[in-house]
Amino acid sequence: MAIKKHIKNLSKLTRELLAEGESKRSDFKRRPDGISADDLVAFANSEAGGSILVGVDEQVVDKTQTGVVRGCDVSDATVLQVLNKAVSCIPPVSIDIYIENLDDMPILRVQVPSSETKPHCTPKGVYCRRDGARNRPLHPSELLRLFLESEASAFAARFEVAAERITADLSNLESSLNSSIKSMSDQLGWADYQLDDTESTLSAIQGLVSKLTIDTDNVNSRLRALFRQDEREDPVRKKARLKYINALINEIREDENLFSHVVAGGKLTVPAKQPEDSDITDEDASNLLEVATKYVHDTERNKKYLIVAKAPKAFSAAELDQFAAKVAESGEVADGVRQRAKRAFRLGIIVYEGAVVGTAALKKPAAGYRNKVFKKAGSQLDPAAYPYELGWIFLDVPHRKKGQMTRLINDLLPAANGSALFATTRTSNDIMQEMLSQLGFSKDGTEYNSEQNPEDTIELFVRTAP
């Protein structure tokens, strides 16, 4: 999964899809965060796959729906956001991303081919496919057919690749089985002459069946060992793990006591009764329980957070006061923050159970301010090429490292329409520097002294346009 191509104009396929409107083979999204795991899974499970055009609105002309290019953020961070959603599907969905219309209003074309490893489901266990201009759940019969087709082809393909490596083992196994079969034949032949001795005959047959059962178990064990020795993906084991983890999630959600315990951050231990499926080991059961527990906990935790990103004029007076107060907690000079916030391009807040716990803003500062910052940092870059500034990023300590600030910034950045950005932070603010690095920013120039606090030094970070 990667960016395949940058195109200055719209490709022929994109123009066709825009004229055609949303259909079985295309979907339109205004913003990158509008892409859901359901969309990716639906196209991957379909016979012909499809395309998702991001940065496109729908409009109806003469009762015909068409797509209108509006443009969107096509930065590396946005592309990574889409790729992460594809990877989160079970199994991950393969996609190709094309960045088009760079000379005007850039858009993304997310190409989702029909998958060879379908069926896919969302992280919540939803199986769906494209049906006309919508996604619909798969019927049980369709899901069963896809599973059978996928497992049969995947199993055959993997055995074909591994054939050379397991030939010797299978040859030894064949020899052993031939010997067992010959022994069975000899004993059964002998048993034909002993029909008058019923007890002796039954005893011999029972012994042969027991031996055959042991040989069969040995065959299964050897085949599993061969898969795991080369770290090859075993489709049967993969299916068993998926089924087991989905069962764990459902069990936790359905049990009120377990659910409350997990939501509160509690851990669970594997019950004494292990899964009957031999493809799930004790270690697997423990690891999968941890995954299921984390999934339920994180999902419920995220429901308590509200991400708000909008123009300052859309904020109420109380929200602006809370924003300014939270910025002041970060060490910024409190005087004038509220008025400066009203002049920002976009403001963002993270609300937890009714209280603002985090802030961020997308500013469009004047040329004089930008020139001053770049000059102080000794940067050789042209400040005019960086029209937007990302700043006032702060999150209360108890809410850090939970992905909430990333969610807020991903909601703010599309407003920059793919333009280059800059940001400044105190040299001592390791958390801010780490976050900027994850968002694709890099240091530029040298440290310089802060005017507000001479004991602090400031660093300039920049992120170029894609």
C-alpha positions in Angstrom: 0.0 0.0 0.0 1.6 3.3 -1.1 1.2 6.5 -3.0 1.4 5.4 -6.7 1.5 8.6 -8.5 1.3 12.5 -8.4 -0.7 13.9 -11.2 -1.0 17.6 -12.1 -4.5 17.3 -13.6 -7.4 14.9 -13.2 -6.8 11.4 -14.7 -9.2 10.0 -17.3 -10.6 7.5 -14.8 -11.3 10.3 -12.2 -13.1 12.4 -14.8 -15.3 9.4 -15.8 -16.1 8.7 -12.2 -17.0 12.4 -11.5 -19.3 12.4 -14.5 -20.9 9.1 -13.5 -21.6 10.1 -9.9 -21.5 7.7 -6.9 -22.0 4.2 -8.1 -21.1 0.6 -7.6 -17.5 1.4 -8.5 -17.1 4.9 -6.9 -17.8 6.9 -3.7 -17.2 10.6 -3.0 -15.9 12.1 0.3 -15.5 15.7 1.1 -12.7 15.2 3.6 -10.2 12.4 4.2 -11.6 11.6 7.6 -14.9 10.8 5.9 -13.4 7.5 4.7 -14.4 4.7 7.0 -13.3 1.1 7.4 -16.7 0.2 6.0 -16.0 1.9 2.7 -12.6 0.1 2.3 -14.0 -3.2 3.3 -17.1 -2.9 1.0 -15.0 -2.3 -2.1 -12.4 -4.9 -1.2 -15.2 -7.5 -0.8 -16.8 -6.6 -4.1 -16.1 -8.4 -7.4 -14.5 -5.4 -9.2 -13.2 -3.2 -6.3 -13.7 0.5 -6.7 -12.4 4.1 -6.2 -12.9 6.6 -3.4 -12.5 10.2 -4.5 -11.6 12.5 -1.6 -12.1 16.2 -1.9 -15.2 15.9 -3.9 -18.8 17.0 -3.3 -22.0 15.7 -4.9 -24.3 17.9 -6.9 -27.4 17.2 -9.0 -27.6 18.8 -12.5 -30.8 18.0 -14.5 -31.7 15.3 -12.1 -28.3 13.6 -12.6 -25.8 13.3 -9.8 -22.2 14.3 -10.5 -19.1 15.0 -8.6 -17.6 18.5 -8.1 -13.9 18.9 -7.1 -13.5 21.0 -4.0 -10.0 19.9 -3.0 -8.7 18.5 0.3 -5.5 18.1 2.4 -3.2 15.7 0.5 -0.3 15.8 3.0 1.7 12.8 4.2 -0.2 12.9 7.5 -3.5 12.6 5.6 -2.3 9.8 3.5 -1.0 8.0 6.6 -4.4 8.4 8.2 -6.1 6.7 5.2 -3.4 3.9 5.2 -3.9 3.3 8.9 -7.6 2.8 8.3 -6.8 0.2 5.6 -4.4 -1.5 7.9 -7.0 -1.6 10.8 -9.3 -3.8 8.7 -9.3 -7.5 9.3 -7.4 -8.7 7.3 -5.8 -5.4 6.2 -7.2 -4.0 2.9 -4.7 -3.3 0.1 -5.1 0.1 -1.4 -3.2 2.4 -3.8 -3.4 6.2 -3.4 -3.1 8.7 -6.3 -2.7 12.4 -5.6 -4.3 14.3 -8.5 -5.1 17.8 -9.7 -2.0 19.3 -8.1 -2.1 22.4 -10.3 -5.6 23.4 -9.0 -7.5 21.9 -6.1 -5.7 18.6 -5.2 -7.7 15.5 -4.4 -7.0 11.9 -3.5 -8.1 8.9 -5.5 -8.0 5.8 -3.2 -8.1 2.8 -5.4 -9.3 -0.4 -3.7 -8.9 -3.5 -5.8 -11.1 -6.6 -5.4 -9.2 -8.5 -2.7 -7.8 -12.0 -3.2 -8.0 -12.5 0.6 -11.6 -11.6 1.1 -13.8 -11.5 3.1 -12.6 -8.5 5.0 -14.3 -7.0 8.0 -14.0 -3.7 9.9 -12.3 -3.5 13.4 -15.9 -3.9 14.8 -16.4 -7.1 12.9 -18.8 -5.7 10.2 -18.7 -7.5 6.9 -20.1 -5.5 4.0 -19.8 -5.0 0.2 -20.6 -2.4 -2.4 -24.2 -2.5 -3.7 -25.0 0.3 -6.1 -24.1 3.6 -4.5 -24.1 2.2 -0.9 -22.5 -0.3 1.4 -24.7 -3.2 2.6 -24.0 -6.0 5.0 -23.1 -9.4 3.6 -25.8 -12.1 3.9 -24.7 -15.2 5.8 -24.7 -17.2 2.5 -22.5 -14.7 0.8 -20.1 -14.6 3.7 -19.8 -18.4 3.8 -19.2 -18.5 0.1 -16.4 -15.9 0.3 -14.8 -17.7 3.2 -14.8 -21.0 1.4 -13.4 -19.5 -1.8 -10.7 -17.5 0.1 -9.6 -20.3 2.4 -9.4 -22.8 -0.5 -7.3 -20.6 -2.8 -5.1 -19.3 0.0 -4.4 -22.7 1.4 -3.6 -24.1 -2.1 -1.3 -21.1 -2.9 0.6 -21.4 0.3 1.1 -25.1 0.0 2.4 -24.6 -3.6 5.0 -22.1 -2.3 6.1 -24.3 0.6 6.1 -27.6 -1.5 9.8 -27.8 -2.0 10.6 -27.3 1.7 8.2 -29.9 3.0 8.8 -32.6 0.4 11.3 -34.5 2.5 9.0 -34.4 5.6 6.0 -35.6 3.6 8.1 -38.3 2.1 9.0 -39.6 5.5 5.4 -39.3 6.6 4.2 -41.2 3.5 6.6 -44.0 4.2 5.3 -44.2 7.7 1.7 -44.2 6.6 2.4 -46.8 3.9 3.9 -49.0 6.6 0.9 -48.5 8.8 -1.5 -49.2 6.0 0.3 -52.4 5.0 0.2 -53.5 8.6 -3.5 -52.8 8.7 -4.0 -54.7 5.5 -2.0 -57.7 6.8 -3.9 -57.7 10.1 -7.3 -57.2 8.5 -6.5 -60.1 6.1 -5.7 -62.2 9.0 -8.9 -61.1 10.7 -10.9 -62.5 7.8 -9.8 -65.9 8.8 -10.7 -65.3 12.4 -14.4 -64.5 12.0 -15.3 -67.2 14.4 -13.4 -65.3 17.0 -15.5 -62.0 17.2 -13.8 -60.6 20.3 -10.3 -61.0 18.8 -11.4 -59.4 15.5 -13.0 -56.4 17.2 -9.9 -55.9 19.4 -7.6 -55.9 16.4 -9.8 -53.3 14.5 -9.9 -51.1 17.6 -6.2 -51.1 17.9 -5.8 -50.2 14.2 -8.3 -47.3 14.5 -6.4 -46.0 17.6 -3.1 -46.1 15.7 -4.7 -44.3 12.7 -6.0 -41.6 15.0 -2.5 -41.1 16.4 -1.0 -40.9 12.9 -3.6 -38.4 11.8 -2.8 -36.2 14.9 0.9 -36.4 14.0 0.2 -35.3 10.5 -1.7 -32.2 11.8 1.0 -31.4 14.2 3.7 -31.6 11.6 1.8 -29.5 9.1 1.2 -26.8 11.8 4.9 -26.9 12.7 5.9 -26.4 9.1 3.7 -23.3 8.8 5.0 -21.8 12.1 8.7 -22.7 11.4 8.8 -20.3 8.4 6.4 -17.8 10.0 3.9 -18.4 7.1 0.4 -17.3 7.6 -1.9 -20.3 8.2 -5.4 -19.5 6.9 -7.1 -22.0 9.2 -5.3 -20.6 12.2 -6.0 -17.0 11.1 -9.7 -17.8 10.8 -9.7 -19.4 14.2 -8.0 -16.4 15.8 -10.4 -14.0 14.2 -13.4 -16.0 15.4 -12.0 -16.3 18.9 -11.2 -12.6 19.3 -14.7 -11.6 18.0 -16.2 -14.1 20.5 -14.2 -12.5 23.3 -15.3 -9.0 22.4 -19.0 -10.1 22.3 -18.6 -11.9 25.6 -17.1 -8.8 27.3 -19.8 -6.5 26.0 -22.6 -8.9 27.0 -21.5 -9.4 30.5 -22.2 -6.3 32.6 -19.7 -7.0 35.2 -16.9 -7.9 32.8 -17.7 -4.8 30.7 -17.6 -2.4 33.7 -14.3 -4.0 34.8 -12.7 -3.5 31.4 -14.0 0.0 30.9 -12.5 1.0 34.3 -9.1 -0.2 33.0 -9.1 -3.6 34.7 -7.4 -6.7 33.2 -8.8 -10.1 32.5 -7.2 -13.5 32.8 -7.7 -16.5 30.5 -10.4 -18.8 32.0 -9.3 -22.3 33.1 -11.2 -23.8 30.2 -9.1 -23.2 27.1 -10.5 -23.1 23.5 -11.2 -26.5 22.1 -9.8 -25.5 18.7 -6.2 -26.8 18.6 -5.2 -23.9 16.4 -5.5 -21.6 19.4 -2.7 -22.2 21.9 -2.7 -21.1 25.5 -0.3 -18.2 24.6 -2.7 -17.2 21.7 -5.7 -17.2 24.1 -3.8 -14.9 26.5 -2.7 -12.5 23.8 -6.0 -12.4 22.1 -7.8 -11.7 25.3 -5.5 -8.7 25.9 -6.3 -7.4 22.4 -10.0 -7.8 22.9 -9.8 -6.1 26.3 -7.9 -3.1 24.9 -10.3 -2.8 22.0 -13.3 -2.6 24.2 -11.6 -0.3 26.7 -10.3 2.1 24.0 -13.6 2.2 22.1 -15.6 3.1 25.3 -13.0 5.6 26.4 -13.1 7.4 23.0 -16.8 7.9 23.4 -16.1 10.2 26.4 -14.1 12.6 24.2 -15.5 15.2 21.9 -13.3 16.7 19.2 -14.4 20.2 18.0 -12.6 22.0 15.2 -14.2 25.1 13.6 -13.7 28.8 12.8 -13.3 31.1 15.9 -16.6 32.9 15.1 -18.4 29.6 15.5 -17.1 29.3 19.1 -19.2 30.6 22.0 -17.8 33.2 24.4 -17.6 30.5 27.1 -15.6 28.2 24.7 -13.2 31.0 23.9 -12.7 31.6 27.6 -11.9 27.9 28.2 -9.6 27.9 25.1 -7.6 30.9 26.4 -7.4 29.5 29.9 -6.1 26.1 28.7 -3.5 27.8 26.5 -2.3 29.8 29.5 -1.8 26.5 31.4 0.7 25.4 28.7 3.0 28.3 29.6 1.9 30.7 27.0 1.5 34.4 28.0 -2.2 34.6 29.0 -2.6 38.3 28.1 -4.3 38.8 24.8 -4.6 35.1 24.0 -8.4 35.3 23.7 -8.2 38.2 21.2 -5.5 36.4 19.2 -7.6 33.2 19.2 -10.5 35.1 17.6 -8.1 36.1 14.8 -7.0 32.5 14.2 -8.0 30.6 11.0 -9.3 27.5 12.9 -9.5 26.6 16.6 -9.8 23.1 18.0 -10.6 21.8 21.5 -10.7 18.4 23.1 -13.6 18.0 25.5 -13.7 15.2 28.1 -16.9 14.7 30.1 -17.8 18.4 29.5 -14.5 19.9 30.3 -11.9 21.3 27.8 -8.7 19.3 28.3 -6.8 20.1 25.1 -6.3 22.8 22.5 -4.8 23.3 19.1 -5.1 26.0 16.4 -4.4 26.6 12.7 -3.3 30.2 12.2 -2.7 32.2 9.1 -0.2 34.8 10.4 0.8 38.0 8.7 3.9 38.1 6.5 5.7 40.3 9.0 5.4 37.7 11.8 6.4 34.8 9.5 9.5 36.7 8.3 10.5 37.5 11.9 10.2 33.9 13.0 12.2 32.5 10.0 14.8 35.2 10.4 15.3 34.5 14.1 15.7 30.8 13.4 18.3 31.6 10.7 16.2 29.6 8.2 17.1 29.8 4.5 13.6 28.9 3.5 11.1 31.4 2.0 8.6 32.3 4.7 6.0 33.1 2.0 5.9 29.4 1.1 4.6 28.6 4.6 1.3 30.5 4.9 -0.1 28.5 7.9 1.1 28.0 11.4 0.1 25.1 13.7 0.2 26.3 17.3 -1.3 26.4 20.8 -1.1 22.7 21.1 -1.6 21.5 24.7 -3.2 18.5 26.3 -3.6 17.8 30.0 -1.2 15.1 31.3 -3.9 12.4 32.1 -5.2 12.5 28.6 -1.9 12.2 26.7 -0.8 9.2 24.6 -4.4 8.2 23.9 -4.6 9.4 20.3 -6.9 12.4 21.0 -4.5 15.2 20.0 -3.8 13.3 16.7 -7.6 13.2 16.1 -7.9 16.9 16.7 -5.0 17.9 14.5 -6.2 15.6 11.7 -9.5 17.6 11.9 -7.7 20.9 11.7 -5.2 20.3 8.9 -7.7 19.8 6.0 -8.6 23.5 6.3 -5.0 24.3 5.1 -5.8 22.7 1.7 -2.5 20.9 1.5 -0.4 24.1 2.0 3.0 24.0 3.7 2.9 24.7 7.5 5.3 25.8 10.2 5.3 25.6 14.0 7.4 26.8 16.8 8.0 25.1 20.2 10.2 25.4 23.2 13.3 23.3 23.0 12.5 21.7 26.3 9.0 20.6 25.1 9.9 17.0 24.1 6.2 16.0 23.8 5.5 18.7 21.3 8.5 17.9 19.2 7.7 14.3 19.1 4.1 15.1 18.0 5.3 17.4 15.2 7.7 14.8 14.0 4.9 12.2 13.8 2.9 14.8 11.8 5.7 15.1 9.2 7.4 18.3 10.5 11.2 18.6 10.6 13.5 21.0 12.4 14.9 24.0 10.4 17.4 26.6 11.3 18.8 27.0 14.8 17.5 27.6 18.3 16.8 31.2 19.3 15.8 32.9 22.6 12.2 33.5 23.5 11.1 37.1 23.9 8.6 36.2 26.6 11.0 34.1 28.7 14.7 34.6 28.0 15.5 31.4 29.8 13.7 29.4 27.1 14.9 28.7 23.6 12.6 28.2 20.6 12.9 25.9 17.6 11.3 26.2 14.2 9.6 23.2 12.6 8.3 23.1 9.0 6.3 20.7 6.9 6.4 21.2 3.1 3.4 20.9 0.8 3.0 17.4 -0.7 
